[in-house]
Amino acid sequence: MNLFFNELSTYPLSANKFAARDKMKPFIHSIIQSKSKGFGNILSDLCVDEIQLAPDYSFKDWLIDKDVSPDLKNFLFGIIAPPYIDEDDETIFSQYIDSKYQFEDSENNFPKTACIGLAAAHLYESLTISLSSSPLWQRSKLPLLIEKETVSETYQIFNIFCKKSFEDLELLEFIENLGDVNLIESDILPNDKDIHLADHHGKKELDKLCRRIRENPYVVAMRSTNYGGKRFIRKIENSGIIEIVLINSERQYALSVQTTGRNFIETKVIAEMLANRYS
């Protein structure tokens, strides 16, 4: 499991390197606690020399600062890794570019601002980790506004910022559930599962696939959808929908499969089952 760096939490910058050192202490303690909970890297599009803590003082400067304890530095070496979102992961990347992801806090006069870290944490169903630059980032949940065409929704993203973050019972429950995948089987018999295919040249090939994957106990229904794609699994949604592409067919005919997945992690596990068996 990985954490996602909240790049907005560098705001406001500390006045100087002395204040920046103080700001790094709770951040490092967050890392220490997160490792004990099974988290590995902190994903970020910014490298350590690009993350500013104070004017002319970055993460990299902190790492080579002789006045910073080596014991603290050791927890940060090699842990920040790019990128937030892998462009080769078509499923996640397509969801990212299809919508606009923003953070806004009108009470604290923080305007709508694009936020890749919060977006990535939402898409991968994980947590953000923030610097304690202001009280704005010192809370266990941060609002994420997602806008797609004319529809907008706000989600709450779990956030850690100091070792006491892990005393939040709701956050602890969320972390515990990250490692548990308890799939629910469909109560519909294979032959009764709904198959709805458009009448086109790929119907025969899609129907053949449907009659195979309906045997999977986690598949609920199947229907044809817009064609195109380079991978067998084209898209995975939090709602339990998996889009499958017949990559060797004439026009890469595609199928939308409703599963019993209740979140992204469950749906991804089911998608992997289907890919391993039928791709």
Order of alpha helices (4+ residues) and beta strands (2+ residues): beta-alpha-beta-beta-beta-alpha-alpha-beta-alpha-beta-beta-alpha-beta-beta-beta-alpha-beta-alpha-beta-beta-beta-beta-alpha
